[in-house]
Amino acid sequence: MWFIFKFSVILTAGMLLFGCLKDPVAPEEGFSDPDDTATGLNVYILGIQEADEKLEITVSVTDESGDPIENLRMENFAVTLASNMTSGWVEIEYMDEQQDLPISAAMTMDYSGSMAYQSLIDMEGAVIIFINLMGDIDRGEIIKFSSYVEVMQYFTTDKVALKNAARRSFSGAGHSTALNDSIYQGLTDALSQPGQRAVIALTDGGENASSKSKSDVINLARNNVIPIFTIGLYGSGLDVDYLRELADETNGRYYYAPSSADLANIYVSISNVLSGLYKIYCKGFVTTGDEIIVMVHYNGMTGYDSGTMTFGFSSSGSQGDHRGHDYISGNTLRNNRQIRQKQHESVTSPLKR
């Protein structure tokens, strides 16, 4: 009777629903309610949407050094749902490790007047590190911006072409900051790309020259489940709140670089986040405002992340409203020997190892 009553209430309220919520079932041993004591694992929800009447959650899992963790099994994951109607464990029907999923990442690079010469050199070098870490099936795009936006290289798997584009001079350098337009361009170009799509946007300032609004950017990303990773390079005009909102509202991540020398570590970190991907499929009632928490337990380590369903953005699915709890600075990665190895031009380790 409780199940029927709940079902009736949600239908009457006109909320979007799918699947069938089963009685909350506790997961395997090792899980408990999430709290601030979770250590050892970094868990990132990159997307929440409806797929074939199931809840599809895209999750990345890395260790304390930022390296992706592979070969996790279904019993390593647990999902909880908290809403006004109910709370408790949600049954995971099945999961897929996305090792063969191509990554399609648009990289937007700031050439505004506030970017110092060394910052430009370090930015270009960090982008090249990311390109070197791409797998054979991964695709990248290079976009440069100041007062206007120029696509230096459209999406391709050709690493040589991408690195040449990253190094190529930009005739529009030295003016204002059309940050929104650059991200919007990357999102638009990513729509036709396969696999896990993302936009990586770097700036040392704040938006002041775009025709597209912040809402335009966020809505396009959410409608199409494309996370935006923002990187704020230290500067007097850096708008941290703006960059955090772009990332939070799209299931991306905000990274802060105290200096341009930290950019290499950050781009390695982002490549690792995009590498350790899993898709989890659950059944259950999901309504606007419901908080979904994904917990991971592995080899005595734990970690979790949460997202809130915000329906109404896409006719084909629904994007989760992410509230990340671990904004990462460039000096977070501690495995310096490994980072130095990855920074070398001859790096061959792909994003999916």
Secondary structure in CASP SS format (residue, H / E / C, confidence):
PFRMAT SS
TARGET T0000
AUTHOR 0000-0000-0000
METHOD secondary structure of the structure
MODEL  1
M C 1.00
W H 1.00
F H 1.00
I H 1.00
F H 1.00
K H 1.00
F H 1.00
S H 1.00
V H 1.00
I H 1.00
L H 1.00
T H 1.00
A H 1.00
G C 1.00
M C 1.00
L C 1.00
L C 1.00
F C 1.00
G C 1.00
C C 1.00
L C 1.00
K C 1.00
D C 1.00
P C 1.00
V C 1.00
A C 1.00
P C 1.00
E C 1.00
E C 1.00
G C 1.00
F C 1.00
S C 1.00
D C 1.00
P C 1.00
D C 1.00
D C 1.00
T C 1.00
A C 1.00
T C 1.00
G E 1.00
L E 1.00
N E 1.00
V E 1.00
Y E 1.00
I E 1.00
L E 1.00
G E 1.00
I E 1.00
Q E 1.00
E E 1.00
A E 1.00
D C 1.00
E C 1.00
K E 1.00
L E 1.00
E E 1.00
I E 1.00
T E 1.00
V E 1.00
S E 1.00
V E 1.00
T E 1.00
D E 1.00
E C 1.00
S C 1.00
G C 1.00
D C 1.00
P E 1.00
I C 1.00
E C 1.00
N C 1.00
L C 1.00
R C 1.00
M H 1.00
E H 1.00
N H 1.00
F E 1.00
A E 1.00
V E 1.00
T E 1.00
L E 1.00
A E 1.00
S C 1.00
N C 1.00
M C 1.00
T C 1.00
S E 1.00
G E 1.00
W E 1.00
V E 1.00
E C 1.00
I E 1.00
E E 1.00
Y E 1.00
M E 1.00
D E 1.00
E E 1.00
Q C 1.00
Q C 1.00
D C 1.00
L C 1.00
P C 1.00
I E 1.00
S E 1.00
A E 1.00
A E 1.00
M E 1.00
T E 1.00
M E 1.00
D E 1.00
Y C 1.00
S C 1.00
G C 1.00
S C 1.00
M C 1.00
A C 1.00
Y H 1.00
Q H 1.00
S H 1.00
L H 1.00
I H 1.00
D H 1.00
M H 1.00
E H 1.00
G H 1.00
A H 1.00
V H 1.00
I H 1.00
I H 1.00
F H 1.00
I H 1.00
N H 1.00
L C 1.00
M C 1.00
G C 1.00
D C 1.00
I C 1.00
D C 1.00
R E 1.00
G E 1.00
E E 1.00
I E 1.00
I E 1.00
K E 1.00
F E 1.00
S C 1.00
S C 1.00
Y C 1.00
V E 1.00
E E 1.00
V E 1.00
M E 1.00
Q E 1.00
Y E 1.00
F E 1.00
T E 1.00
T C 1.00
D C 1.00
K H 1.00
V H 1.00
A H 1.00
L H 1.00
K H 1.00
N H 1.00
A H 1.00
A H 1.00
R H 1.00
R C 1.00
S C 1.00
F C 1.00
S C 1.00
G C 1.00
A C 1.00
G C 1.00
H C 1.00
S C 1.00
T C 1.00
A C 1.00
L H 1.00
N H 1.00
D H 1.00
S H 1.00
I H 1.00
Y H 1.00
Q H 1.00
G H 1.00
L H 1.00
T H 1.00
D H 1.00
A H 1.00
L C 1.00
S C 1.00
Q C 1.00
P C 1.00
G C 1.00
Q E 1.00
R E 1.00
A E 1.00
V E 1.00
I E 1.00
A E 1.00
L E 1.00
T E 1.00
D C 1.00
G C 1.00
G C 1.00
E C 1.00
N C 1.00
A C 1.00
S C 1.00
S C 1.00
K C 1.00
S C 1.00
K H 1.00
S H 1.00
D H 1.00
V H 1.00
I H 1.00
N H 1.00
L H 1.00
A H 1.00
R H 1.00
N H 1.00
N C 1.00
V C 1.00
I C 1.00
P C 1.00
I E 1.00
F E 1.00
T E 1.00
I E 1.00
G E 1.00
L E 1.00
Y C 1.00
G C 1.00
S C 1.00
G C 1.00
L C 1.00
D C 1.00
V H 1.00
D H 1.00
Y H 1.00
L H 1.00
R H 1.00
E H 1.00
L H 1.00
A H 1.00
D H 1.00
E C 1.00
T C 1.00
N C 1.00
G C 1.00
R C 1.00
Y E 1.00
Y E 1.00
Y E 1.00
A E 1.00
P C 1.00
S C 1.00
S H 1.00
A H 1.00
D H 1.00
L H 1.00
A H 1.00
N H 1.00
I H 1.00
Y H 1.00
V H 1.00
S H 1.00
I H 1.00
S H 1.00
N H 1.00
V H 1.00
L C 1.00
S C 1.00
G C 1.00
L E 1.00
Y E 1.00
K E 1.00
I E 1.00
Y E 1.00
C E 1.00
K C 1.00
G C 1.00
F C 1.00
V C 1.00
T C 1.00
T C 1.00
G C 1.00
D C 1.00
E E 1.00
I E 1.00
I E 1.00
V E 1.00
M E 1.00
V E 1.00
H E 1.00
Y E 1.00
N C 1.00
G C 1.00
M E 1.00
T E 1.00
G E 1.00
Y E 1.00
D E 1.00
S E 1.00
G E 1.00
T E 1.00
M E 1.00
T C 1.00
F C 1.00
G C 1.00
F C 1.00
S C 1.00
S C 1.00
S C 1.00
G C 1.00
S C 1.00
Q C 1.00
G E 1.00
D E 1.00
H E 1.00
R C 1.00
G C 1.00
H C 1.00
D C 1.00
Y C 1.00
I E 1.00
S E 1.00
G C 1.00
N C 1.00
T C 1.00
L C 1.00
R C 1.00
N C 1.00
N H 1.00
R H 1.00
Q H 1.00
I H 1.00
R H 1.00
Q H 1.00
K H 1.00
Q H 1.00
H C 1.00
E C 1.00
S C 1.00
V C 1.00
T C 1.00
S C 1.00
P C 1.00
L C 1.00
K C 1.00
R C 1.00
END
